[in-house]
Amino acid sequence: MRTRTPLALCLAATLLLATACGDDSKPDPMRDDQWALDAIKLPDAWDTSKGDDTVIAVVDSGADLDHPDLKGRLVDGYDFVDNDDEPKDLNGHGTHVSGIAAAHTDNGVGIAGGAPGAKIMPVRVLGADGSGSNANITKGIVWAADHGADVINLSLGEGPLMSNLLQGGILNQAIQHAHDKGAVVVAAAGNDGADTQPYKVQTPVLVVGASTQAGTAADFSNFGAEQAVSAPGVDILSTLPTYKTKETLKDTSGYGELSGTSMASPYVAAVAALLHDEGLKPDEIISTIRDTAANPKNIAKLGLGVVDAKAAVQKADDAD
């Protein structure tokens, strides 16, 4: 995750903090600031699939469980930091990732989520400072898979943690377990701007780098992982906790912009949810996302290219 950029919030605080059970026919007032949705053609894909009956596990720092754009979108999760069943986000990162993936859409509040019909399973493995142990991350992945997650998002690319784990060992085993249980695992590539290949070929994980609004690779995004794809990861508007955390010390309005491969990964998790709704299995979902990614200028740092939700859903629909 990169530093949050200032955002001129256009919504009154009373609206931002309204209840989440609003009218699902009202436009989201911040939708025009979500350039990323259009960049990967998610709204076009929603005509066919919205990710209904799909659970996206966000293995991260938890979530703001009462956020007006997340409340009602959440299924039961778990907190491996405090070892209880209330995965409240004390950092901010997990709430931001969750909103990208599946915030309330067309409810007249805040933003739109990438998979409007999907649910979020918050699994807290990172503490208030954003760090987490190898053991807890592994437990979180396994728990999510064992409790019905269809897609598992791992926006854990900050620093060397993810790279070190994915070179082999217990995280690889956890990802394989999740795959065997029927879940698609999507992971952020990391933010070191490095050419790296920490992902073993046999590990069934879809690696995601960050792209810009211009369709180029973000300068901070790692690249080089085999068959990686890219998605928007710069100045991404999403949900943030409505109380003070590391990411909301000066702004508890509930929304803000962050940059990083952590923001790119949940967009791909959202596309995976749409494909799950279409009836595809994990390997089919991964291959469809890879096969339809667009890289017309052959930019090596984008990997296979920027994901295209419309093309991916159309390919799945045509295969029926």
C-alpha positions as MATLAB code, in Angstrom:
seq = 'MRTRTPLALCLAATLLLATACGDDSKPDPMRDDQWALDAIKLPDAWDTSKGDDTVIAVVDSGADLDHPDLKGRLVDGYDFVDNDDEPKDLNGHGTHVSGIAAAHTDNGVGIAGGAPGAKIMPVRVLGADGSGSNANITKGIVWAADHGADVINLSLGEGPLMSNLLQGGILNQAIQHAHDKGAVVVAAAGNDGADTQPYKVQTPVLVVGASTQAGTAADFSNFGAEQAVSAPGVDILSTLPTYKTKETLKDTSGYGELSGTSMASPYVAAVAALLHDEGLKPDEIISTIRDTAANPKNIAKLGLGVVDAKAAVQKADDAD';
ca = [
       0.000    0.000    0.000;
       1.201    3.477   -0.838;
       0.579    6.754    0.942;
      -2.963    8.077    0.742;
      -3.408   11.105   -1.478;
      -5.688   13.954   -0.383;
      -9.241   13.666   -1.653;
     -11.834   16.417   -1.778;
     -14.815   14.477   -0.501;
     -18.004   15.644   -2.141;
     -20.474   14.041    0.212;
     -21.822   15.486    3.443;
     -20.784   13.629    6.566;
     -24.346   12.819    7.452;
     -24.741   10.950    4.185;
     -21.422    9.182    4.517;
     -22.380    7.890    7.924;
     -25.912    6.919    6.966;
     -27.106    3.383    7.405;
     -26.123    0.809    4.803;
     -29.612   -0.387    4.145;
     -30.404    2.340    1.633;
     -32.375    2.098   -1.584;
     -30.506   -0.135   -4.046;
     -31.768    1.942   -6.966;
     -29.945    5.188   -6.145;
     -26.630    6.072   -7.845;
     -23.522    6.094   -5.683;
     -22.515    9.767   -5.311;
     -18.771    9.089   -5.575;
     -19.042    6.767   -8.560;
     -17.628    9.341  -11.015;
     -14.360    9.377   -9.047;
     -13.885    5.619   -9.504;
     -11.919    5.625  -12.727;
     -10.753    2.068  -12.163;
     -14.191    0.491  -12.600;
     -14.421    1.812  -16.133;
     -10.783    1.054  -16.931;
     -11.402   -2.673  -16.561;
     -14.983   -2.517  -17.909;
     -16.655   -3.805  -14.775;
     -19.953   -1.932  -15.308;
     -20.247   -3.525  -18.757;
     -19.773   -6.961  -17.193;
     -22.517   -6.349  -14.624;
     -25.132   -6.657  -17.363;
     -24.287  -10.376  -17.377;
     -22.959  -11.118  -13.893;
     -22.677   -9.313  -10.558;
     -21.077  -12.063   -8.507;
     -24.268  -13.174   -6.782;
     -23.911  -15.950   -4.206;
     -20.132  -15.508   -4.169;
     -18.065  -14.942   -1.026;
     -14.807  -12.998   -1.294;
     -12.577  -13.519    1.734;
     -10.384  -10.500    2.444;
      -7.481  -11.894    4.454;
      -6.135   -8.613    5.738;
      -6.498   -6.217    8.681;
     -10.234   -6.793    9.116;
     -13.050   -4.424    8.216;
     -15.087   -1.572    9.616;
     -18.003   -3.838   10.492;
     -20.473   -0.938   10.708;
     -19.368    1.015    7.655;
     -22.411    2.301    5.726;
     -21.060    0.905    2.446;
     -20.059   -2.486    3.888;
     -22.661   -3.288    6.513;
     -24.985   -5.893    5.097;
     -22.300   -6.994    2.634;
     -20.391   -8.942    5.283;
     -20.582  -12.599    6.260;
     -19.067  -14.026    9.433;
     -15.304  -13.772    9.613;
     -12.611  -14.321   12.220;
      -9.860  -12.386   13.998;
      -6.596  -14.313   14.253;
      -4.844  -11.383   15.932;
      -7.161  -11.253   18.950;
      -8.527  -14.789   18.516;
     -12.189  -13.883   18.464;
     -15.036  -13.645   15.974;
     -15.035   -9.832   15.639;
     -12.497   -8.925   12.921;
     -12.658   -5.156   13.455;
     -10.168   -3.221   11.353;
      -7.768   -1.208   13.512;
      -5.508   -0.274   10.599;
      -7.710    0.752    7.656;
      -6.151   -1.335    4.921;
      -8.642   -4.199    5.011;
     -11.625   -1.851    4.908;
     -10.241   -0.178    1.790;
      -9.633   -3.515    0.081;
     -13.107   -4.744    1.022;
     -14.834   -1.728   -0.505;
     -12.980   -2.162   -3.789;
     -14.116   -5.748   -3.996;
     -17.775   -5.491   -3.031;
     -19.030   -2.262   -1.469;
     -22.766   -1.598   -1.659;
     -23.613   -0.461   -5.178;
     -26.469    1.805   -6.287;
     -27.560    2.358   -2.696;
     -27.206    6.135   -2.783;
     -24.193    6.073   -0.461;
     -20.487    6.462   -1.217;
     -18.933    4.225   -3.855;
     -19.650    1.182   -6.015;
     -18.001   -2.198   -5.454;
     -16.369   -4.307   -8.134;
     -18.688   -7.275   -7.603;
     -22.042   -5.764   -6.549;
     -23.672   -9.113   -5.781;
     -20.822  -10.657   -3.803;
     -20.322  -10.810   -0.049;
     -17.180  -10.027    1.944;
     -15.710  -12.384    4.545;
     -13.334  -10.329    6.711;
     -10.460  -12.405    8.086;
      -8.116  -10.391   10.286;
      -4.479  -11.487   10.201;
      -2.789   -8.047   10.345;
      -2.604   -5.894   13.442;
      -3.121   -2.181   13.892;
       0.358   -1.483   12.490;
      -0.362   -3.511    9.341;
       1.980   -6.378   10.122;
       1.127  -10.014   10.640;
       2.779  -13.341   11.388;
       3.337  -16.095    8.869;
       1.321  -18.429   11.059;
      -1.726  -16.170   11.259;
      -1.739  -15.465    7.523;
      -1.633  -19.184    6.839;
      -4.399  -19.848    9.360;
      -6.481  -17.107    7.791;
      -6.280  -18.590    4.306;
      -7.150  -22.077    5.524;
     -10.006  -20.794    7.711;
     -11.487  -18.811    4.837;
     -11.365  -21.814    2.515;
     -12.869  -24.102    5.144;
     -15.709  -21.656    5.847;
     -16.999  -21.231    2.331;
     -14.901  -18.576    0.624;
     -15.134  -18.776   -3.171;
     -12.429  -16.167   -3.772;
      -9.601  -15.279   -1.377;
      -7.852  -11.924   -1.720;
      -4.337  -11.525   -0.335;
      -3.356   -7.863   -0.458;
      -0.273   -8.597    1.600;
       2.391   -7.379   -0.802;
       3.832   -4.583    1.330;
       7.495   -5.221    2.018;
       9.152   -8.644    1.690;
       6.499  -10.649    3.554;
       4.586  -12.041    0.601;
       7.695  -12.585   -1.503;
       9.389  -14.532    1.256;
       6.382  -16.690    1.974;
       5.605  -17.501   -1.606;
       9.073  -18.859   -2.265;
       7.849  -22.026   -0.635;
       6.545  -23.431    2.583;
       3.414  -23.080    4.612;
       1.743  -20.312    2.607;
       2.048  -22.324   -0.584;
       0.436  -25.237    1.200;
      -2.389  -23.012    2.431;
      -3.007  -21.672   -1.070;
      -3.055  -25.195   -2.454;
      -5.532  -26.182    0.265;
      -7.782  -23.266   -0.663;
      -7.620  -24.202   -4.330;
      -8.483  -27.802   -3.518;
     -11.507  -26.565   -1.531;
     -12.724  -24.694   -4.610;
     -11.465  -21.154   -3.939;
      -9.598  -18.850   -6.298;
      -6.625  -17.161   -4.606;
      -5.650  -13.689   -5.829;
      -2.484  -12.026   -4.491;
      -0.910   -8.570   -4.763;
       2.518   -8.564   -6.409;
       4.093   -6.086   -3.970;
       5.279   -2.490   -4.122;
       9.054   -2.577   -4.439;
       9.163   -1.716   -8.165;
      11.240   -4.844   -8.625;
      11.531   -7.544  -11.253;
      10.904  -10.571   -9.118;
       9.572  -14.094   -9.373;
       8.706  -15.315   -5.899;
       5.714  -17.343   -7.017;
       6.323  -21.024   -7.598;
       4.849  -22.344  -10.808;
       2.912  -25.072   -9.045;
       1.228  -22.669   -6.621;
      -2.303  -21.960   -7.936;
      -2.370  -18.209   -7.302;
      -3.231  -15.320   -9.605;
      -0.650  -12.576   -9.096;
      -1.700   -8.971   -9.686;
       0.424   -5.915  -10.411;
      -0.784   -2.309  -10.434;
      -1.604   -0.220  -13.504;
      -2.207    3.513  -13.904;
      -5.127    5.430  -15.370;
      -3.071    5.731  -18.556;
      -2.862    1.953  -18.817;
       0.841    1.751  -17.993;
       2.498   -0.111  -15.132;
       2.675    1.782  -11.842;
       6.273    2.632  -11.008;
       6.017    0.993   -7.587;
       4.544   -2.281   -8.819;
       6.574   -5.475   -8.736;
       6.589   -7.405  -11.986;
       7.946  -10.601  -13.511;
       5.793  -13.193  -11.768;
       4.784  -15.887  -14.204;
       1.427  -15.225  -15.917;
       0.695  -12.225  -13.716;
      -1.978   -9.728  -14.712;
      -2.463   -6.082  -13.815;
      -5.327   -3.931  -12.556;
      -5.776   -0.314  -11.471;
      -3.779    0.521   -8.363;
      -3.098    4.278   -8.357;
      -5.270    6.811   -6.519;
      -8.028    4.303   -5.842;
     -11.077    5.618   -4.017;
     -12.666    3.210   -1.568;
     -14.034    2.770    1.920;
     -12.000    3.533    5.042;
     -12.921    3.146    8.714;
     -15.268    5.743   10.164;
     -13.119    5.856   13.317;
      -9.457    6.632   13.908;
      -6.919    4.095   12.656;
      -3.460    4.303   11.126;
      -5.021    5.280    7.786;
      -7.657    7.636    9.182;
      -5.860    9.737   11.781;
      -6.927   12.986   10.094;
     -10.062   11.901    8.241;
     -12.815    9.664    9.542;
     -15.298   10.479    6.777;
     -15.294    6.831    5.691;
     -13.676    7.245    2.262;
     -10.299    8.042    0.756;
      -7.709    7.192   -1.859;
      -4.834    4.741   -1.550;
      -2.347    3.394   -4.066;
      -0.640    0.008   -4.287;
      -0.866   -3.473   -5.674;
      -3.062   -4.058   -2.624;
      -5.715   -1.980   -4.387;
      -5.239   -3.771   -7.717;
      -5.705   -7.265   -6.312;
      -9.325   -6.855   -5.092;
     -10.390   -5.614   -8.514;
      -9.238   -8.937   -9.909;
     -10.904  -10.736   -7.002;
     -14.122   -8.974   -8.040;
     -13.750  -10.210  -11.622;
     -13.139  -13.705  -10.248;
     -16.410  -13.379   -8.311;
     -18.282  -12.502  -11.498;
     -16.849  -15.596  -13.177;
     -17.725  -17.760  -10.190;
     -21.295  -16.530  -10.586;
     -21.074  -17.762  -14.177;
     -20.326  -21.262  -12.895;
     -16.594  -21.481  -13.620;
     -14.217  -23.546  -11.481;
     -11.030  -22.053   -9.959;
      -8.672  -23.095  -12.760;
     -11.178  -21.908  -15.368;
     -11.546  -18.566  -13.609;
      -7.799  -18.017  -13.499;
      -7.279  -19.013  -17.125;
     -10.188  -16.866  -18.317;
      -8.852  -13.774  -16.551;
      -5.399  -14.397  -17.978;
      -6.626  -15.133  -21.500;
      -8.700  -11.949  -21.722;
      -6.216   -9.517  -20.160;
      -5.299   -6.721  -22.578;
      -1.764   -5.585  -23.322;
      -1.938   -3.988  -26.792;
       1.398   -2.186  -26.424;
       3.149   -5.303  -25.059;
       4.327   -3.536  -21.921;
       6.381   -6.183  -20.148;
       5.759   -4.761  -16.680;
       2.005   -5.325  -17.125;
       2.551   -9.061  -17.415;
      -0.236  -10.567  -19.514;
      -2.005   -7.219  -19.417;
      -4.736   -5.269  -17.655;
      -7.755   -7.385  -16.780;
     -10.903   -6.911  -18.860;
     -14.026   -7.848  -16.909;
     -16.364   -7.520  -19.892;
     -14.235   -9.791  -22.077;
     -13.771  -12.330  -19.280;
     -17.484  -12.590  -18.534;
     -18.317  -12.710  -22.244;
     -15.882  -15.571  -22.755;
     -17.444  -17.459  -19.840;
     -20.930  -16.768  -21.193;
     -19.994  -17.948  -24.674;
     -18.626  -21.193  -23.259;
     -21.998  -22.132  -21.753;
];
